[in-house]
Structure formats: C-alpha cells, structure tokens
C-alpha cells in the first residue's frame, strides 16, 4: 500500500521523461518493494507461530491448581484461581462442525486455544468437553460455558441453494419449494447467471438462503416424525381389533 503510489509515480516519470535515471529508480523501488513484502510475510508468519497456543494442560489432573499454556517457543503457567471462566465455542455450518475453540478468561488476559483440523481435540464432542472441564474446574468454582456460533453469511448467489437442491433436502417436489420458502421466511434471490446475461437476459434463476433453508429442513423433519408418532399411537393394535370383533 505504501509502495504502490511511489511505484506509480516513478513509472509515470520514467515513461514521460524516457530518462534512464528514472527507469533505474523504478527498478530499485520495485526490488525494495519485493524485499519488504518478503520480510513482512516472514515476520507475520513468525509472530503467528510464536503466539499460537499449542496445548493447554491442567496440573495436577485430579485437583488442578495450575494451568500450563504451551506456545511454540515458550510456556507460561497461571494459577487456576486466576481463571474467571472458560468458554467452549463450537462453530457450525449447516449442522456440521467447522471448528472448536477453548477460550480461557483471566483477570488480565484472554487465551484462545484452537486446535488444527487434524488434532484429536477437533473431533471431541463439544458437550463432552464442556462436561469434562466443568468436572475438572468445579472445585475451583470456575464457570464453564458452551457457546455455538452458526455460520449465516453465505455468499450470494454462489453458496445459495437451487430449488432442486432445496427440494431434495426438504423432501418435497420442486414446485412446492417456493411456497414453503415464502411461508417459512426463507430469503430468496433471483438473478441472471453470467452465462445467460448476454444471450438470454430474460433467463433467471432463484436461489435460497442455506442457513434458513437448513433450519426449515430440521423443522419439517421434526414435524414429520411427530406426525408418524401420532399416527402410530392412534392406530389400534391387533389385540384391540380382536376385542372389538368379539364384542
């Protein structure tokens, strides 16, 4: 951002004047910009690696009195008494976990521990992890909370669902999708794809918000299950039929 105006000014000066001195200055600025970008990238990577939490350990495990926070180059220790609360944050997208994070809140800082996708912790059930932390820290009266963050900012229209995809998820005919979407407040977007913009401008496609569409799918599934349960309860059993016939 800093080098771009300087490079542009040097390029304009070199083109207008045609002087070799200006062209030399342009190449020097370009080389310095490349070196600066490389150094900044290396520095940012080193800072990220050095500050990322690798693991958190409670010591001793049975009655923890200390929390060990291990980073790439160093480890720090804090007393459990300094912990104010622990939050387990699970990020979901369309019912599927995207990531899980444990946040330690102390009086002076906030420590975030987010495992890599390949780490064992990334596959641990969020409620089981919350229960385990509650058991470990209950004696120290540290509050443990569980939070869920649901992704709702899907790119429109690239990540929004077509009527056929939505109908398959809702288990309804495609012709009923629009009515259900209007009835259950599913946002929709109508647009002309780029492939048809020039030659068929009247061709448009309707897509639906995946976040709300997924919630509607869960609602419809629950309603169908409740309806099946009600039908099975209302249907008479074989013994009841025999009793009716005997009477």
Helices and strands as residue ranges (DSSP letters): H 2-17, H 20-51, E 53-59, E 66-71, E 75-79, G 80-82, E 83-93, E 96-106, E 110-114, G 120-123, H 126-137, E 143-150, E 161-162, H 163-170, G 174-176, H 177-183, E 188-191, H 194-197, E 205-208, H 210-234, H 238-246
